[in-house]
Amino acid sequence: MDPKCQCLELNDGHFIPILGFGTYAPEEVPKSEALEVTKFAIDVGFRHIDCAHLYQNEEQVGQAIRSKIADGTVKREDIFYTSKLWSTFLRPELVQPALEKSLKNLQLDYVDLYIIHFPAALKPGEELFPKDENGKMIFDTVDLCRTWEVLEKCKDAGLAKSIGVSNFNRKQLEKILNKPGLKYKPVCNQVECHPYLNQSKLLDFCKSNDIVLVAYGALGSQRLKDWVNSSYPVLLEDPVLCAIAKKHKQTPALIALRYQMQRGVVVLAKSYNKKRIKENMQVLDFELTPEDMKAIDGLNSNVRYYDLLFISDHPDYPYSEEY
């Protein structure tokens, strides 16, 4: 990795940049924009790119990375690229083909990190969200320990440098950590995390097991109609965040990002606005005081924007537990 990069060491010896660029965009955003903004993000200094099969834009994001390698801006080893295994591919025999499909779309030889996107399996097939005739999700039953064993093989095969999970609760993490014959621990757990849902208990649990917490939704949420509980307050309008932002002459978004970094959390900044993408890099240039941190800790109110209630009756739905 680039020596200028502020990184955390993962439990397998690889390094992850503490600030990442999130590439998800709602369906109405043209795919070509993913190409443009990812190139721009690399130009302004982002080296950690977070994507997923679910986002349906890996082709464009891969193209952006390859074009920035081709023009000499970066080398492949300077980029930390994450992809995710979607819920319709959790059966063991589907795992490696899914990763290979992502690599083919990306036109890359390996990903730096491959993670299980969500612990609740859905019916395999072309549909990302398989529904029955009544519009209800069709679930699948998969033992995630078996899924994990294939991820370990993908790491050994060099298709993924590191492997991890996302949206797992403590019990689901423990199931893998306590698996007989475990070869590699998950290096990370990527979860929704922001001042209104600061995940302090899950963070402590992860730290005690040498697992890095990666925060998505760190700026609250884009108001995505199907995904997000929009009755909740807007994080970036919070008076406490705004006051701290004013004091530091920064934006509330930068305060929310910096908060995570200082807790040892890797943070994803998702924006398709070039001005804000550039601005988000400034998070590396200032520091919050212990008093600021304490004030932001005090905002925790267990507001989960991405509650995914449409699969809340799945036996592996992760958010029924306290953490």
C-alpha positions as CSV (number, residue, x, y, z in Angstrom):
1,M,0.0,0.0,0.0
2,D,0.9,3.6,-0.5
3,P,3.1,4.7,2.5
4,K,1.0,8.0,2.8
5,C,-2.0,5.8,3.4
6,Q,-3.4,5.7,6.9
7,C,-4.0,2.0,7.4
8,L,-5.0,-0.6,10.0
9,E,-3.4,-4.0,10.1
10,L,-5.8,-6.9,9.6
11,N,-5.5,-10.1,11.5
12,D,-4.0,-11.9,8.5
13,G,-1.2,-9.3,8.1
14,H,-2.7,-7.3,5.2
15,F,-3.4,-3.6,5.6
16,I,-6.7,-1.8,5.1
17,P,-6.9,2.0,4.5
18,I,-8.9,3.6,7.3
19,L,-10.9,5.7,4.8
20,G,-12.8,4.1,2.0
21,F,-14.9,5.2,-1.0
22,G,-18.4,3.7,-1.1
23,T,-19.6,3.0,-4.7
24,Y,-23.3,2.1,-4.2
25,A,-25.8,4.3,-6.0
26,P,-29.6,3.9,-6.4
27,E,-30.9,2.4,-9.6
28,E,-31.8,5.7,-11.2
29,V,-28.2,6.8,-11.2
30,P,-26.7,5.8,-14.6
31,K,-23.9,3.2,-14.3
32,S,-21.5,5.4,-16.3
33,E,-21.4,7.7,-13.3
34,A,-19.8,4.9,-11.2
35,L,-16.9,5.0,-13.7
36,E,-16.5,8.8,-13.5
37,V,-16.7,9.2,-9.7
38,T,-14.5,6.2,-8.9
39,K,-11.8,7.6,-11.2
40,F,-12.2,11.0,-9.5
41,A,-12.0,9.4,-6.0
42,I,-8.7,7.8,-7.0
43,D,-7.5,11.1,-8.4
44,V,-8.1,12.9,-5.1
45,G,-6.4,10.2,-3.0
46,F,-8.9,7.4,-2.2
47,R,-7.1,4.1,-2.2
48,H,-9.8,1.9,-0.6
49,I,-12.8,1.2,-2.9
50,D,-15.8,-0.6,-1.5
51,C,-18.2,-2.3,-4.0
52,A,-20.4,-5.4,-4.3
53,H,-22.1,-7.7,-6.8
54,L,-25.4,-6.4,-5.4
55,Y,-24.5,-2.9,-6.6
56,Q,-24.5,-4.0,-10.2
57,N,-21.7,-1.7,-11.1
58,E,-18.5,-3.7,-10.7
59,E,-17.8,-3.5,-14.4
60,Q,-17.7,0.3,-14.3
61,V,-15.8,0.4,-11.0
62,G,-13.2,-2.1,-12.3
63,Q,-12.9,0.0,-15.5
64,A,-12.1,3.0,-13.3
65,I,-9.5,1.2,-11.3
66,R,-7.9,-0.2,-14.5
67,S,-7.8,3.2,-16.2
68,K,-6.1,4.8,-13.2
69,I,-3.5,2.0,-13.3
70,A,-3.1,2.4,-17.0
71,D,-2.4,6.1,-16.8
72,G,0.1,5.7,-14.0
73,T,-1.9,7.3,-11.2
74,V,-1.7,4.1,-9.1
75,K,-0.4,0.6,-9.2
76,R,-2.7,-2.4,-8.5
77,E,-1.1,-2.9,-5.1
78,D,-1.9,0.7,-4.1
79,I,-5.6,-0.1,-4.4
80,F,-7.6,-1.9,-1.7
81,Y,-10.7,-3.3,-3.4
82,T,-13.6,-4.9,-1.6
83,S,-16.3,-7.0,-3.2
84,K,-19.2,-8.9,-1.5
85,L,-20.8,-12.3,-1.8
86,W,-24.6,-11.7,-2.2
87,S,-27.2,-13.7,-0.3
88,T,-28.3,-15.8,-3.3
89,F,-24.8,-17.3,-3.5
90,L,-24.3,-18.5,0.0
91,R,-24.5,-22.2,-0.8
92,P,-20.9,-23.6,-0.7
93,E,-20.9,-24.6,-4.4
94,L,-21.9,-21.1,-5.5
95,V,-19.3,-19.1,-3.6
96,Q,-16.2,-19.4,-5.8
97,P,-18.2,-19.0,-9.1
98,A,-19.7,-15.8,-7.6
99,L,-16.2,-14.4,-6.8
100,E,-15.0,-15.4,-10.2
101,K,-17.9,-13.6,-11.8
102,S,-17.0,-10.5,-9.9
103,L,-13.4,-10.8,-11.0
104,K,-14.5,-11.2,-14.6
105,N,-16.7,-8.1,-14.4
106,L,-13.9,-6.2,-12.8
107,Q,-11.2,-7.6,-15.1
108,L,-9.0,-8.0,-12.0
109,D,-7.0,-11.0,-10.9
110,Y,-7.9,-10.7,-7.3
111,V,-9.9,-8.7,-4.8
112,D,-8.2,-7.4,-1.6
113,L,-11.2,-8.3,0.5
114,Y,-14.2,-10.6,-0.1
115,I,-17.0,-10.5,2.4
116,I,-20.3,-12.2,3.0
117,H,-22.7,-9.3,2.3
118,F,-25.5,-10.4,4.6
119,P,-26.0,-13.5,6.8
120,A,-29.5,-14.4,5.6
121,A,-29.5,-16.7,2.5
122,L,-32.0,-16.2,-0.3
123,K,-33.1,-18.6,-3.0
124,P,-30.3,-19.1,-5.5
125,G,-30.8,-17.9,-9.1
126,E,-30.5,-14.9,-11.3
127,E,-32.9,-12.7,-9.2
128,L,-31.1,-10.7,-6.5
129,F,-34.3,-10.5,-4.5
130,P,-36.3,-13.7,-5.3
131,K,-40.0,-13.2,-4.4
132,D,-43.0,-15.6,-4.5
133,E,-46.3,-14.7,-6.3
134,N,-47.3,-12.7,-3.2
135,G,-44.2,-10.6,-3.3
136,K,-42.7,-12.3,-0.3
137,M,-38.9,-13.0,-0.2
138,I,-38.0,-16.6,-0.8
139,F,-35.4,-17.7,1.8
140,D,-32.8,-20.4,1.6
141,T,-31.2,-22.3,4.5
142,V,-27.4,-22.4,4.5
143,D,-24.9,-23.2,7.2
144,L,-22.6,-20.1,7.1
145,C,-19.7,-22.2,8.5
146,R,-19.8,-24.2,5.2
147,T,-19.9,-20.9,3.2
148,W,-16.9,-19.7,5.2
149,E,-14.9,-22.8,4.5
150,V,-15.1,-22.0,0.7
151,L,-14.1,-18.4,1.4
152,E,-11.0,-19.8,3.1
153,K,-10.3,-21.8,-0.1
154,C,-10.7,-18.6,-2.2
155,K,-8.1,-16.9,0.0
156,D,-5.7,-19.9,-0.4
157,A,-6.3,-19.8,-4.2
158,G,-5.2,-16.1,-4.2
159,L,-8.6,-14.9,-5.5
160,A,-9.1,-12.8,-2.4
161,K,-6.2,-11.5,-0.2
162,S,-8.5,-11.2,2.8
163,I,-11.9,-12.5,3.8
164,G,-14.5,-11.1,6.1
165,V,-18.2,-10.6,6.9
166,S,-20.8,-7.9,6.9
167,N,-24.0,-7.3,8.9
168,F,-23.2,-10.1,11.3
169,N,-24.3,-9.9,14.9
170,R,-22.1,-11.2,17.8
171,K,-23.7,-14.7,17.8
172,Q,-23.2,-15.1,14.1
173,L,-19.5,-14.0,14.4
174,E,-19.0,-16.4,17.3
175,K,-20.4,-19.3,15.2
176,I,-17.6,-18.8,12.7
177,L,-14.9,-18.0,15.4
178,N,-15.8,-21.2,17.3
179,K,-16.0,-23.4,14.2
180,P,-13.9,-26.6,14.5
181,G,-11.0,-26.4,12.1
182,L,-11.2,-22.7,11.5
183,K,-8.3,-21.7,9.2
184,Y,-8.8,-17.9,9.0
185,K,-10.8,-15.6,11.2
186,P,-12.9,-12.9,9.4
187,V,-10.7,-9.8,9.2
188,C,-13.6,-7.5,9.4
189,N,-17.3,-7.0,10.1
190,Q,-18.8,-4.3,7.9
191,V,-21.9,-2.8,9.6
192,E,-24.1,0.3,9.6
193,C,-22.4,2.6,12.1
194,H,-22.8,6.3,12.8
195,P,-23.3,8.6,15.9
196,Y,-27.0,7.5,16.2
197,L,-26.0,3.8,16.0
198,N,-22.4,3.7,17.3
199,Q,-22.2,-0.1,17.7
200,S,-20.0,0.3,20.8
201,K,-20.7,-3.2,22.1
202,L,-20.2,-4.9,18.8
203,L,-17.0,-2.8,18.3
204,D,-15.6,-3.9,21.7
205,F,-16.4,-7.5,20.8
206,C,-14.7,-7.2,17.4
207,K,-11.7,-5.5,18.9
208,S,-11.3,-8.3,21.5
209,N,-11.2,-10.8,18.6
210,D,-8.9,-8.8,16.4
211,I,-11.6,-8.1,13.9
212,V,-11.8,-4.6,12.3
213,L,-15.2,-2.9,12.3
214,V,-15.9,-1.2,8.9
215,A,-18.7,1.5,9.0
216,Y,-21.2,1.9,6.2
217,G,-24.0,4.5,6.4
218,A,-21.5,6.6,8.4
219,L,-23.2,9.8,7.3
220,G,-26.7,8.5,8.1
221,S,-28.4,7.4,4.9
222,Q,-29.3,8.4,1.5
223,R,-33.1,8.2,1.6
224,L,-33.5,5.0,-0.4
225,K,-37.2,4.2,-0.6
226,D,-37.0,0.4,-0.3
227,W,-34.1,0.2,2.1
228,V,-34.3,3.0,4.6
229,N,-36.5,3.8,7.4
230,S,-37.1,7.4,6.5
231,S,-39.1,8.4,9.6
232,Y,-35.8,8.9,11.4
233,P,-34.0,12.2,12.0
234,V,-31.3,13.3,9.5
235,L,-27.9,12.7,11.1
236,L,-26.1,15.5,9.4
237,E,-28.6,18.1,10.8
238,D,-27.9,17.0,14.3
239,P,-27.2,20.2,16.5
240,V,-24.3,18.5,18.4
241,L,-22.5,17.5,15.2
242,C,-23.2,20.9,13.7
243,A,-21.8,22.7,16.7
244,I,-18.6,20.6,16.7
245,A,-18.3,21.1,12.9
246,K,-18.6,24.9,13.4
247,K,-15.9,24.8,16.1
248,H,-13.4,23.0,13.8
249,K,-14.5,24.9,10.7
250,Q,-15.4,21.5,9.1
251,T,-18.7,20.0,7.8
252,P,-20.9,17.8,9.9
253,A,-20.1,14.9,7.5
254,L,-16.4,15.3,8.2
255,I,-17.0,15.2,11.9
256,A,-19.1,12.0,11.5
257,L,-16.3,10.4,9.5
258,R,-13.5,11.5,11.8
259,Y,-15.4,10.2,14.8
260,Q,-15.1,6.7,13.4
261,M,-11.4,6.9,12.6
262,Q,-10.6,8.0,16.1
263,R,-12.4,4.9,17.5
264,G,-10.3,2.6,15.3
265,V,-13.2,2.0,12.9
266,V,-12.5,1.9,9.1
267,V,-15.0,4.3,7.6
268,L,-16.7,4.4,4.1
269,A,-17.6,7.7,2.6
270,K,-20.3,7.3,0.0
271,S,-20.9,10.2,-2.4
272,Y,-21.4,10.7,-6.1
273,N,-20.8,14.5,-5.7
274,K,-17.3,15.5,-6.8
275,K,-17.1,18.4,-4.5
276,R,-18.0,16.3,-1.5
277,I,-15.8,13.4,-2.6
278,K,-12.8,15.8,-2.5
279,E,-14.0,17.3,0.7
280,N,-14.2,13.9,2.4
281,M,-10.4,13.5,2.0
282,Q,-9.9,16.3,4.5
283,V,-11.0,14.0,7.3
284,L,-7.3,13.1,7.5
285,D,-6.3,16.7,8.3
286,F,-7.8,17.5,11.7
287,E,-8.5,15.8,15.0
288,L,-11.4,15.8,17.4
289,T,-10.8,16.4,21.1
290,P,-11.7,13.8,23.8
291,E,-14.6,16.1,24.8
292,D,-15.9,16.1,21.2
293,M,-15.7,12.3,21.1
294,K,-17.6,12.1,24.3
295,A,-20.3,14.5,23.1
296,I,-20.7,12.4,19.9
297,D,-20.8,9.2,21.9
298,G,-23.8,10.7,23.7
299,L,-25.8,10.8,20.5
300,N,-26.2,7.1,20.3
301,S,-29.9,6.2,20.2
302,N,-30.0,2.9,18.3
303,V,-31.4,4.5,15.1
304,R,-30.9,1.9,12.4
305,Y,-31.6,3.4,8.9
306,Y,-30.9,0.2,7.0
307,D,-33.2,-2.2,9.0
308,L,-34.1,-4.4,6.0
309,L,-37.4,-5.3,7.5
310,F,-38.4,-7.1,4.3
311,I,-36.4,-10.1,5.5
312,S,-36.9,-9.6,9.3
313,D,-38.7,-13.0,9.6
314,H,-35.6,-14.9,8.2
315,P,-34.1,-17.2,10.9
316,D,-30.7,-15.6,10.2
317,Y,-32.0,-12.0,10.2
318,P,-29.2,-10.3,12.3
319,Y,-30.9,-7.3,13.9
320,S,-33.2,-9.1,16.4
321,E,-30.3,-9.4,18.8
322,E,-29.1,-6.5,20.9
323,Y,-25.8,-6.6,19.0
